Structures are given as structure tokens and as C-alpha cells.
Amino acid sequence: MGDRPARREGQGRGAMTVAGLDTEAVRRFFAREIGSGPVRIELLHGGRSNLTYVVTDGTRRWVLRRPPLGPLTPTAHDVGREYRVMAALGPTDVPVPRTVFSCTDLGVIGVPFTVVEHVDGLVVRDGTVLSTEDARRCAEALVDELAALHALDPAEIGLGDFGRPEGFASRQVTRWRGQWDRVATRDSTAVEDLHARLVTALPRQSGAALVHGDYRWDNTILAPGDPGRIAAIVDWEMAALGDPLTDLGLLLLYWDPVVTPVLGVRHVPSANTGFPPADDLAERYARRSGRDLSGLRFHQALACFKLAVIAEGIHARHLAGRTVGTGFDTVGSAVPDLLALGHDLLA
């Protein structure tokens, strides 16, 4: 929603087709449902999860999201789910793109898709260089917005029925183990061992909140000219009601260079010395939220388990030739290291 286009579709007869999208169907849809003029469509960088496109009629800009190609982990690519969350958060102080349309009619492009307004700003990715001060302020904003999200009452914003927060961590352990079986391309012994340790290490739930599910620096858009303010939080497809420490545990995992092959780009916190250590982020979250972090290491290990399964799913789609974009050949190499780190965190 604030990314740089990876590739532009041509126009007119013989135009290049944007990968993963029936562009003529999209043009007809935008003309009929949104009242746009003729649109151009561009595939954005990314593609490790839902496919994301920017659509413009020369005056307005939107972002369209659809599930990835190939075999999917069922709960990880629900574009309708993320649309509902962003619509609910729209009136709150948590920054999200304005929702425009959610299409569940498979007759349009063959899969569900959503449309939201494009948000201008900076997405911190490979090649982004922040000053020491800006990097610190960016990290602090990440923590502060996460604490603000977790402070919301889901029932007050219409998400009281969005899930069952009780027993969330236990269900996550079971769910991601099951999803491994759907995508596995290698021996599962290390997965089975970490799964068993997670089952026995379940801590008391720290609370109940709306959780993002994949909260990290490149799932936010920084305000233009102000890296210390988040203009929008995006990619809500894995949102749920659950233990807020699952979000913090995953954010801290992304602070570790072990995730680099999954991201496919340079590790941002390592490349920008102004980003504070992960322990500082945890301390700031504890101060801002008032939450007990005694179960945090479990949630960091659970994050390793979850990301290992996600990486394996991406690797499986890559082997099947069902990925869109570049940089997928290294993703599978992260799986053993993520599982090993999960074991270390529970030692």
C-alpha cells in the first residue's frame, strides 16, 4: 500500500499480463463497481504471501490483494478476513488504509480479492537507509502502535465474534503443526520435536486482544517525511483474537538475522545501526502496555515454529513453479535455523 512497483503492465492490444491477475476482468470490475476510468495495474514487490497490486486511473490509486498461486496454508491468506479488520479499525486511532471493496464472487477473477485506498509513504525494505535517530524513532513507533492495537476492546469495534482468545496459543501450536503436513517438502523430525516442546511449555495467557499476526517493519508504511510516525499498518490476513504476546514474539524474531532468507532482502535492523536491540523493544512494550512478559520466550519460540512453516509453504510453492517475483530460491534454507532457534529459546 506504499510499495514500489515491481513491474508495469502494458496497455492496449498485445499488452503484457500482470502475473496472477486477469487484468481485463479487473478493468471491468473497477469501471462497474468503483466508477473508475481506464486503469493501469502494477504488481508490487513482495509476493511471499498474498499477491498485491497497485491500480490507478491516473487520478486515484488503490491496492488490490488476492491469495497467492499454488497450494495454500488455509488460515494464512484470507483477504476477506484482513478486509474486515481494516474496516473495523478505520474509525480508531490505529492507522490502516481506508477500505473500498471486498469481492467474494469467484466469477470475477477466480479467487476472492479486496480493494483499499493506496497510502503514500515509506516502506522500510532492502536499500532503505535511515539515520540513527530516524531508525530509533521508527522502532519506537512500531512498539507504540502495537501496544495501542492491543489496548483496543475488540467488542467495541465490532470484532467481539472474530475468534476465541481463550486457548489461542495452544490452538496456534496445533494449527501450525497441521499446516506443516500440507506443505512439507522435507523430513519432519525437527518440526515434531519443537511441536512437542511447545505443547509442554504453554504459559498462562497474558491477556486477550486483537493481534495482527505478522507484525514487522515492512508491514507498516511510514509517514512521508517522518519515519517516526506510522501512516498505515497493512497485511492483516493473519489477524485474530488471541494472546498479544504472539505479536511481540514475532516482532522480536524479525529482529534476528535468522529471518533474512525468508524476507529475501537485506536484514533491516542489522543494516541500520540506529535500530535498538530486541530487548529494548520488549522493555518499551512492557512499559507502554503494562503487560507481564514472563511467557515471552515461549511466544518467541512459537514465532520460530510459525515462520518455519510459512517459509516451508513458500518453498513448496517455489518448487512447484507457483511463485510470482524473485528471491524465492533461498526461503527454504531458513527452515532448519528457525526450528533450531525455537529449541534454543525453550532450553
C-alpha angles and dihedrals in degrees: 000000000000101000133122117258115254096198138000126224118232121235134233128019116348091019119165112259117234107240115259096010137093094222097188090054090050091051091052091047094051092048092049104038105026101028096235128156120236108320137212118216127207130185111230127220114270120052096165088115128009114359112251129200135179115224123194137175091196093266106047130037129208137176120229121198129194133167118271124262123264132019113354137203096238102227096040103070107042104142092177090056093053090046091056091051094050091048090052093047094048095092093044131082091254104104116238135151116270110259119236112170141351115201120197095167104114089197091075103063102342097261137054115271140176137213127210133167117274114250118211118223146084124307108199107231140137110325095023110131118194127185116248091256094046092048091052092048091047091053092047091050090052091056095042094051090047091053090047091052092051091049092063120103104233092207092057092058096044098263100105089115095045093108146314111283093188110095091006097142093049091051090048091055091051095042097051091047089055093047090054088062090056095054108023118136097171144040112306101209096107090047092050091049094050091044090055092050092049091051092055095041099054108143129207110281112262093212143297126276146138104280125199096215098211105039115168141126097275093051088067132070116220119220114262108268093001116080089176093069127064113222095187142357111217142181100057096164093118097046118136144151107268149103109333091215088073088070093047092046091054094046090053091048090055087056087066117085089227087088094060097100090051093053092044092214139077114300104256101207090049093048096048110057093197092072107103122234119275092250089060090054091052092050092050091049091050091052094046096044102031089222127148109246097191091116095047098109090058090053091048089052090047088052089055090051093047095046092047089057092046090049091050090052091052090047091051092051090048092052089050091051092244102123126103118217134010138295098056096117093081100045096089092056090070095063100081093044093049091051091048092050090051090055091049092052091056095045 
